[in-house]
Amino acid sequence: MKILGTLFLGAVLFFYAADPPLLEQIKKQGELRVITRYGPTTYYEGEHGAAGLEYELAKRFAEELNVKLRLIVADNFTDILQQVADQQVHLAAAGLTISPSRKALVRFAPHYQRIKSQVVYHRDRAQPPQNLADWNNNYRLQVIASGNQVDLLKQLKSNYPQLQWSESALEPTELLEQIWENKIPYALVGSNEIVQMRRFYPELAIGLELPETQPIAWAFSRSSKNDSLYLAAIQFFNRLQQSGELEQLIERYYGHLDNIDQFNPINIRSFHQHIKERLPHYRNDFEMIAARYQLDWRLLAAIGYQESKWDPNATSVTGVRGLMMLTQSTAREMGVTDREDPLESVEGAAKYLLAIKKRLSKTIPEPDRTWLALAAYNVGPEHLRDARRLTKQVGDDPHYWVDVKKHLPKLTQPQWYKQTKYGYARGYEPVQFVKNVRRFYDILVRLETEPKPTENLPLSPNLLSGDLPILQ
């Protein structure tokens, strides 16, 4: 899945009037009204509050305008587009793909992400045809009503008249859940939605990927009264791209996820199984030590799973052993006398991780500070320091994981590691280590925070009516 698109710089900067009535009105009122939708690619309530790529972008835009962000959550794409067109909101940040039918209703800012549409099905089913010409009445697709996939299928039907589909009022995540539950056979969904959900539903399989790429962008009213805000958004995205902040944000939400070729459903299924069978034996240890050292127990558990698959008797050929696979020297340094004792092992790992974080520059922001500490946990603080120096040497930012992870593998190459203080290291290993820990952590967080069926709580409440929250 391609992430970054080419931003529109154009001559538009020269053609708008100097008077910015809407922008001035927004600043005077102190509030930016943005419509979005719930989902892992857009906006959701995480453990630490509001999260999601669209939320992060909208929050930064509001901060740049020095106003508060007011999010309005819509039930479907039709509501989103109509409210933008009717100027009930200032803009839509809702993972909207650009299409001719939508461009007739709203206008789009520069795109910041590119996706493809993919046919998804349950792995227990027979694989659907890989060629659209072979799709007949036996292969009816489910698509999101008013979604971009409807436009795509209408265009394709002229060449493939046998194509059949049904439109659903469900959200993309709900549609994917229906596939996972084997309630429907096939759906056509955006690749960004699928890559997020396969961590939690590893049985989801990709059957066919349409070749067309679709850009995602913010939507604005076509009224000329919106020109000043629209221009401000263009400038905002230009600055985000030029500063590297856009790439950092996208890495935060997508950098640890596997694409089609890399995804291994067996590994994810095994993790879910071990959560049920092994984790209960050690969860108290993780929780106790996490509380003692003010860490997230799920992060410690994710590290432990990556290291030993939660096996306290695990041993490697290099001599590391135990639940957290500590080396003898690290165990000695952290005061661990028995590496095969689960509680001692977890405490040793927690102390070591904190010691690494304290050695990192205080100017490194979270979550990059944690990702860099995890890399050092795996490869050693000295080699991480070398990689960060190489990162700075080539003009990238050593404070951000998205840049450092590009250069860690260079520690395997003589022309690079000979320039470093600590020499050769298997630099590709910490990159994979961090990726896996982040993925396992995400799954543990979701399992802990998602509503239980017995609670009878709605998965996607509608905030369009009543008092709307102002998100800081």
C-alpha positions as CSV (number, residue, x, y, z in Angstrom):
1,M,0.0,0.0,0.0
2,K,1.4,3.3,-1.0
3,I,1.1,5.9,1.7
4,L,2.5,9.3,0.6
5,G,1.1,11.1,-2.4
6,T,2.4,14.0,-4.3
7,L,1.1,17.2,-2.7
8,F,-0.5,19.9,-4.8
9,L,1.6,23.0,-4.6
10,G,0.2,24.6,-7.8
11,A,-0.4,28.1,-8.8
12,V,-3.6,28.1,-6.6
13,L,-1.6,30.3,-4.1
14,F,-1.8,33.2,-6.5
15,F,-5.5,33.2,-7.4
16,Y,-7.3,33.5,-4.1
17,A,-8.4,36.8,-2.7
18,A,-6.4,38.2,0.2
19,D,-9.6,38.6,2.3
20,P,-10.2,35.4,4.3
21,P,-13.8,35.7,5.6
22,L,-14.3,32.1,6.7
23,L,-10.8,31.7,8.2
24,E,-11.3,34.9,10.2
25,Q,-14.7,33.7,11.3
26,I,-13.2,30.4,12.5
27,K,-10.4,32.1,14.4
28,K,-12.9,34.6,15.9
29,Q,-15.2,31.8,17.1
30,G,-12.3,29.7,18.2
31,E,-13.5,26.5,16.8
32,L,-12.9,24.3,13.7
33,R,-15.8,21.9,13.0
34,V,-14.6,18.7,11.3
35,I,-16.7,15.8,10.4
36,T,-15.2,12.3,10.5
37,R,-16.2,8.7,11.1
38,Y,-15.2,6.0,13.5
39,G,-12.6,3.5,12.5
40,P,-8.9,2.5,13.0
41,T,-7.9,4.6,9.9
42,T,-9.8,7.7,10.9
43,Y,-10.8,8.4,14.6
44,Y,-11.3,6.2,17.6
45,E,-11.1,6.5,21.4
46,G,-7.9,4.7,22.5
47,E,-6.6,4.0,25.9
48,H,-5.1,7.5,26.2
49,G,-7.9,9.3,24.5
50,A,-8.7,10.3,21.0
51,A,-6.5,8.7,18.3
52,G,-6.5,7.9,14.6
53,L,-4.6,9.4,11.6
54,E,-7.4,11.7,10.6
55,Y,-7.8,12.9,14.1
56,E,-4.1,13.6,14.5
57,L,-4.1,15.6,11.3
58,A,-7.2,17.6,12.1
59,K,-5.9,18.3,15.6
60,R,-2.6,19.7,14.2
61,F,-4.5,21.8,11.7
62,A,-6.7,23.3,14.5
63,E,-3.6,23.9,16.6
64,E,-2.0,25.7,13.7
65,L,-5.1,27.9,13.4
66,N,-5.0,28.4,17.2
67,V,-8.6,27.1,17.7
68,K,-10.2,24.2,19.3
69,L,-11.1,21.1,17.3
70,R,-14.8,20.1,17.3
71,L,-15.3,16.6,15.9
72,I,-18.6,15.5,14.5
73,V,-18.9,11.7,13.9
74,A,-21.2,10.7,11.0
75,D,-22.9,7.3,10.4
76,N,-22.0,7.0,6.7
77,F,-20.3,8.6,3.8
78,T,-23.4,10.2,2.4
79,D,-23.9,12.2,5.6
80,I,-20.3,13.3,5.5
81,L,-20.4,14.6,1.9
82,Q,-23.8,16.2,2.3
83,Q,-22.8,18.1,5.5
84,V,-19.6,19.4,3.7
85,A,-21.6,20.4,0.6
86,D,-24.2,22.2,2.8
87,Q,-21.5,23.9,4.8
88,Q,-22.7,22.5,8.1
89,V,-19.1,21.7,8.9
90,H,-15.9,23.3,7.8
91,L,-14.3,20.2,6.3
92,A,-14.3,16.4,6.3
93,A,-11.4,14.4,7.5
94,A,-12.8,10.9,7.1
95,G,-10.6,8.8,4.9
96,L,-12.4,10.0,1.8
97,T,-11.0,8.8,-1.5
98,I,-11.2,11.2,-4.5
99,S,-13.6,10.2,-7.2
100,P,-15.4,12.0,-10.1
101,S,-18.8,11.7,-8.4
102,R,-17.5,13.1,-5.2
103,K,-15.6,15.9,-6.9
104,A,-18.9,17.1,-8.4
105,L,-20.2,17.6,-4.9
106,V,-17.1,18.8,-2.9
107,R,-13.6,19.8,-3.6
108,F,-10.5,18.1,-2.2
109,A,-7.3,19.3,-0.6
110,P,-4.0,17.7,-1.5
111,H,-4.1,13.9,-1.1
112,Y,-1.8,12.5,1.6
113,Q,-2.3,8.8,1.2
114,R,-2.9,6.3,-1.6
115,I,-4.8,3.0,-1.3
116,K,-6.2,0.3,-3.5
117,S,-9.5,-1.6,-3.4
118,Q,-9.1,-5.3,-2.4
119,V,-11.5,-8.2,-2.4
120,V,-11.4,-9.8,1.0
121,Y,-12.8,-13.2,2.0
122,H,-12.5,-15.8,4.9
123,R,-9.6,-18.2,4.5
124,D,-11.9,-21.2,5.0
125,R,-13.6,-20.4,1.7
126,A,-12.3,-21.2,-1.7
127,Q,-10.2,-18.5,-3.2
128,P,-12.3,-16.3,-5.5
129,P,-11.2,-15.6,-9.1
130,Q,-8.1,-13.6,-9.7
131,N,-9.5,-12.1,-12.9
132,L,-12.5,-9.9,-13.1
133,A,-13.6,-11.6,-16.3
134,D,-14.2,-14.7,-14.3
135,W,-16.5,-13.1,-11.8
136,N,-20.1,-14.3,-12.4
137,N,-23.3,-14.4,-10.6
138,N,-21.9,-16.8,-8.0
139,Y,-19.5,-14.1,-6.8
140,R,-21.6,-11.2,-5.4
141,L,-19.5,-8.5,-3.7
142,Q,-20.6,-6.5,-0.7
143,V,-19.5,-2.9,-0.7
144,I,-20.1,0.2,1.5
145,A,-23.0,2.3,0.3
146,S,-21.8,5.6,-1.0
147,G,-18.2,4.4,-0.7
148,N,-15.7,4.8,-3.5
149,Q,-15.8,1.1,-4.4
150,V,-19.3,1.7,-5.8
151,D,-18.0,4.2,-8.3
152,L,-15.2,1.8,-9.2
153,L,-17.5,-1.1,-9.8
154,K,-19.8,1.1,-11.9
155,Q,-16.9,2.1,-14.1
156,L,-15.7,-1.5,-14.4
157,K,-19.2,-2.9,-15.3
158,S,-18.9,-1.4,-18.8
159,N,-16.1,-3.9,-19.5
160,Y,-17.3,-6.6,-17.1
161,P,-21.1,-6.5,-17.4
162,Q,-21.5,-9.7,-15.3
163,L,-20.2,-8.0,-12.2
164,Q,-22.7,-8.0,-9.3
165,W,-22.7,-6.3,-6.0
166,S,-24.8,-5.3,-3.0
167,E,-24.5,-2.1,-1.1
168,S,-24.3,-2.2,2.7
169,A,-25.0,0.5,5.3
170,L,-22.2,-1.0,7.5
171,E,-18.9,0.7,8.3
172,P,-15.8,-0.9,6.7
173,T,-14.7,-2.4,10.0
174,E,-18.2,-3.9,10.5
175,L,-18.2,-5.3,7.0
176,L,-14.8,-7.0,7.6
177,E,-16.2,-8.5,10.8
178,Q,-19.0,-10.0,8.8
179,I,-16.5,-11.6,6.5
180,W,-14.6,-12.9,9.5
181,E,-17.8,-14.3,11.0
182,N,-18.6,-16.0,7.6
183,K,-21.8,-14.1,7.3
184,I,-21.0,-12.8,3.9
185,P,-18.6,-14.4,1.3
186,Y,-16.8,-11.4,-0.3
187,A,-16.4,-7.7,0.1
188,L,-14.5,-5.0,-1.7
189,V,-12.8,-2.7,0.8
190,G,-9.9,-0.2,0.9
191,S,-6.5,-1.6,1.5
192,N,-5.9,0.8,4.5
193,E,-8.9,-0.6,6.3
194,I,-7.9,-4.2,5.7
195,V,-4.3,-3.9,6.8
196,Q,-5.5,-2.5,10.1
197,M,-8.0,-5.2,10.8
198,R,-6.0,-8.3,9.8
199,R,-4.1,-8.0,13.0
200,F,-7.3,-8.8,14.9
201,Y,-8.9,-11.1,12.3
202,P,-6.0,-13.1,10.7
203,E,-8.5,-15.3,8.8
204,L,-9.2,-12.4,6.5
205,A,-7.5,-13.1,3.1
206,I,-7.0,-11.0,0.0
207,G,-8.4,-12.5,-3.2
208,L,-8.0,-9.8,-5.8
209,E,-6.6,-6.3,-5.8
210,L,-7.9,-3.8,-8.3
211,P,-5.0,-2.0,-10.1
212,E,-6.3,1.5,-9.7
213,T,-4.9,3.5,-6.8
214,Q,-7.2,6.0,-5.1
215,P,-5.9,9.1,-3.3
216,I,-7.3,10.1,0.1
217,A,-7.8,13.7,1.0
218,W,-9.8,16.2,3.1
219,A,-13.1,17.5,1.5
220,F,-14.3,21.1,1.5
221,S,-17.4,22.9,0.3
222,R,-17.2,24.1,-3.3
223,S,-18.4,27.5,-2.2
224,S,-16.0,30.4,-2.8
225,K,-16.6,31.4,0.8
226,N,-14.4,28.5,1.8
227,D,-11.4,29.6,-0.3
228,S,-9.4,31.0,2.6
229,L,-9.7,27.8,4.7
230,Y,-9.1,25.6,1.6
231,L,-5.9,27.6,0.9
232,A,-4.8,27.3,4.6
233,A,-5.2,23.5,4.3
234,I,-3.1,23.4,1.2
235,Q,-0.3,25.3,3.0
236,F,-0.8,23.1,6.1
237,F,-0.2,19.8,4.1
238,N,2.7,21.3,2.3
239,R,4.4,22.1,5.6
240,L,3.6,18.7,7.0
241,Q,5.3,17.0,4.0
242,Q,8.3,19.3,3.9
243,S,9.0,19.0,7.6
244,G,8.6,15.2,7.6
245,E,5.8,15.2,10.1
246,L,3.4,13.7,7.7
247,E,5.6,10.7,7.2
248,Q,6.1,10.4,10.9
249,L,2.4,10.3,11.6
250,I,1.7,7.8,8.9
251,E,4.5,5.6,10.3
252,R,2.9,5.7,13.7
253,Y,-0.3,4.2,12.4
254,Y,0.9,2.0,9.5
255,G,4.7,1.5,9.9
256,H,4.4,-1.8,11.9
257,L,1.7,-3.4,9.7
258,D,2.3,-6.0,7.1
259,N,1.4,-5.6,3.5
260,I,-0.1,-8.5,1.4
261,D,3.2,-10.2,0.7
262,Q,4.5,-10.0,4.3
263,F,1.4,-10.9,6.2
264,N,1.6,-14.3,8.0
265,P,-1.8,-15.3,9.4
266,I,-0.3,-18.3,11.2
267,N,1.8,-16.1,13.4
268,I,-1.1,-13.9,14.3
269,R,-3.4,-16.9,14.9
270,S,-0.8,-18.4,17.2
271,F,-0.5,-15.2,19.1
272,H,-4.3,-15.1,19.7
273,Q,-4.2,-18.8,20.8
274,H,-1.3,-18.1,23.2
275,I,-3.2,-15.2,24.7
276,K,-5.8,-17.7,25.8
277,E,-3.5,-20.5,26.8
278,R,-0.2,-19.0,28.1
279,L,-0.8,-15.4,29.0
280,P,-3.0,-16.1,32.0
281,H,-0.1,-17.9,33.7
282,Y,2.1,-14.8,33.6
283,R,-0.3,-11.9,33.4
284,N,-0.1,-11.1,37.1
285,D,3.7,-10.9,36.8
286,F,3.5,-8.5,33.9
287,E,0.9,-6.4,35.7
288,M,2.8,-6.3,39.0
289,I,6.1,-5.3,37.5
290,A,4.5,-2.8,35.2
291,A,2.8,-1.1,38.1
292,R,6.0,-1.1,40.1
293,Y,7.9,0.7,37.3
294,Q,5.1,2.7,35.8
295,L,5.0,0.9,32.5
296,D,2.2,-0.6,30.4
297,W,1.9,-4.3,31.3
298,R,0.8,-5.0,27.7
299,L,4.1,-3.6,26.4
300,L,6.1,-5.9,28.7
301,A,3.8,-8.8,27.6
302,A,4.4,-8.0,23.9
303,I,8.2,-7.9,24.4
304,G,7.9,-11.2,26.3
305,Y,5.9,-12.8,23.5
306,Q,8.4,-11.6,20.9
307,E,11.3,-12.9,22.9
308,S,10.0,-16.3,24.1
309,K,6.4,-16.9,23.0
310,W,5.8,-16.6,26.8
311,D,7.9,-19.7,27.6
312,P,9.9,-19.3,30.8
313,N,12.2,-22.2,29.9
314,A,13.1,-20.8,26.4
315,T,16.8,-20.8,25.6
316,S,18.7,-19.7,22.5
317,V,21.9,-21.0,21.0
318,T,23.6,-17.7,22.1
319,G,22.8,-18.3,25.7
320,V,19.9,-15.9,26.3
321,R,17.1,-17.5,28.3
322,G,13.9,-17.1,30.2
323,L,10.5,-15.5,29.6
324,M,12.2,-12.2,28.5
325,M,15.3,-13.9,27.0
326,L,17.9,-11.9,29.0
327,T,21.6,-12.3,28.4
328,Q,23.7,-13.3,31.3
329,S,25.4,-9.9,31.5
330,T,22.1,-8.0,31.3
331,A,20.6,-10.2,34.0
332,R,23.6,-9.6,36.3
333,E,23.5,-5.8,35.7
334,M,19.7,-5.8,36.5
335,G,20.1,-7.9,39.6
336,V,18.4,-11.0,38.2
337,T,19.7,-14.2,39.9
338,D,17.5,-16.7,38.2
339,R,16.7,-15.9,34.5
340,E,14.2,-18.8,34.4
341,D,12.1,-17.3,37.2
342,P,9.2,-15.5,35.3
343,L,8.8,-12.7,37.8
344,E,12.6,-12.0,38.0
345,S,12.8,-12.1,34.2
346,V,10.0,-9.6,33.7
347,E,11.4,-7.3,36.4
348,G,14.9,-7.5,34.8
349,A,13.5,-6.6,31.4
350,A,11.5,-3.7,32.8
351,K,14.5,-2.3,34.6
352,Y,16.6,-2.7,31.5
353,L,14.1,-1.0,29.2
354,L,13.8,2.0,31.6
355,A,17.6,2.2,31.9
356,I,17.8,2.5,28.1
357,K,15.0,5.1,27.9
358,K,16.8,7.2,30.5
359,R,20.0,7.2,28.4
360,L,18.1,8.5,25.4
361,S,17.9,12.2,24.7
362,K,15.0,13.9,26.6
363,T,14.2,15.8,23.3
364,I,13.0,12.5,21.7
365,P,9.2,12.6,21.7
366,E,6.9,9.7,22.4
367,P,6.0,7.2,20.9
368,D,9.4,7.3,19.1
369,R,11.2,7.3,22.4
370,T,9.7,3.9,23.2
371,W,10.3,2.5,19.7
372,L,14.0,3.6,19.8
373,A,14.3,2.1,23.3
374,L,12.9,-1.2,22.0
375,A,15.4,-1.2,19.2
376,A,18.2,-0.7,21.7
377,Y,16.8,-3.4,23.9
378,N,17.2,-5.8,21.0
379,V,20.5,-4.7,19.3
380,G,22.2,-2.8,22.2
381,P,22.3,0.9,23.0
382,E,25.7,1.3,21.4
383,H,24.6,0.0,18.0
384,L,21.5,2.2,18.2
385,R,23.7,5.2,18.9
386,D,25.7,4.3,15.7
387,A,22.5,4.0,13.7
388,R,21.3,7.4,14.9
389,R,24.6,9.0,14.0
390,L,24.3,7.5,10.5
391,T,20.8,8.8,10.3
392,K,21.9,12.3,11.1
393,Q,24.9,12.0,8.8
394,V,22.7,11.5,5.7
395,G,20.3,14.4,6.7
396,D,17.5,12.4,8.4
397,D,16.2,13.0,11.9
398,P,17.7,10.7,14.6
399,H,14.9,11.6,16.9
400,Y,12.3,9.7,14.9
401,W,11.9,6.0,14.4
402,V,10.6,6.4,10.9
403,D,14.1,7.7,9.9
404,V,16.3,5.6,12.2
405,K,14.8,2.3,11.0
406,K,15.9,3.1,7.5
407,H,19.5,3.2,8.5
408,L,19.8,0.4,11.1
409,P,20.2,-2.3,8.4
410,K,23.2,-0.4,7.2
411,L,25.1,-1.8,10.2
412,T,25.4,-5.1,8.2
413,Q,27.2,-3.3,5.3
414,P,31.0,-2.7,5.5
415,Q,30.9,0.7,3.8
416,W,28.6,1.9,6.6
417,Y,29.6,0.0,9.8
418,K,33.3,0.8,9.2
419,Q,32.3,4.4,9.8
420,T,30.8,3.6,13.2
421,K,32.3,3.3,16.7
422,Y,30.8,-0.1,17.6
423,G,31.0,-1.8,14.2
424,Y,28.9,-4.6,12.7
425,A,25.4,-5.5,13.9
426,R,22.5,-7.3,12.5
427,G,20.6,-4.1,12.1
428,Y,17.6,-5.6,10.3
429,E,16.7,-7.5,13.5
430,P,15.8,-4.6,15.7
431,V,13.6,-3.2,12.9
432,Q,11.6,-6.5,12.8
433,F,11.7,-6.7,16.6
434,V,10.1,-3.3,17.0
435,K,7.5,-4.0,14.3
436,N,6.4,-7.2,16.0
437,V,6.3,-5.8,19.5
438,R,4.1,-2.9,18.3
439,R,1.8,-5.3,16.5
440,F,1.4,-7.6,19.5
441,Y,0.9,-4.6,21.7
442,D,-1.9,-3.3,19.5
443,I,-3.7,-6.6,19.7
444,L,-3.4,-6.8,23.4
445,V,-4.7,-3.2,23.8
446,R,-7.7,-3.9,21.5
447,L,-8.6,-7.1,23.4
448,E,-8.5,-5.2,26.7
449,T,-10.4,-2.1,25.6
450,E,-13.1,-3.3,23.2
451,P,-16.6,-3.5,24.6
452,K,-17.6,-7.0,25.8
453,P,-20.8,-8.4,24.2
454,T,-22.5,-8.6,27.7
455,E,-22.1,-4.9,28.2
456,N,-24.4,-4.2,25.3
457,L,-22.5,-1.1,24.3
458,P,-22.7,0.3,20.7
459,L,-19.6,0.0,18.7
460,S,-20.1,3.2,16.7
461,P,-22.2,5.7,18.7
462,N,-23.5,8.7,16.6
463,L,-22.4,12.0,18.0
464,L,-24.4,14.0,15.5
465,S,-27.2,14.8,17.9
466,G,-27.0,16.4,21.3
467,D,-24.0,18.3,22.7
468,L,-20.8,17.5,20.8
469,P,-17.5,17.1,22.6
470,I,-14.7,19.6,22.1
471,L,-11.5,17.6,21.8
472,Q,-8.3,19.4,23.0
